[in-house]
């Protein structure tokens, strides 16, 4: 994600790779540190029902969410994707917020939460 995101400094911070300088290429040690914290790499550990909410114009998540959904499917984890093709990472359009509110409440109710 570091190489394709609009927020590489956030990736470095969240991966505890504070020695990474903005604009510099990853070395193998830093790359492995980031990979080890990736939700994709750890997706096989997910057991709980999973609700994933994605905006189609999000520059951060869409390149990765399909791999996560595939892993959830292969591992037979109950999951649902709410995909909003015209929304971005914030998912802050009124229609999207309303749809998400209703669908997430139904999701939690269906799973006894």
Secondary structure, 3 states (H helix, E strand, C coil): CCCCCCCHHHHHHHCCCCCCCCCCCCCHHHHHHHHHCCCCCCHHHCCCCEEEEEECCCCCCHHHHHHHHHHHHHCCCCEEEEEECCCCCCCCCHHHHHHHHHHHHHHHHHCCC
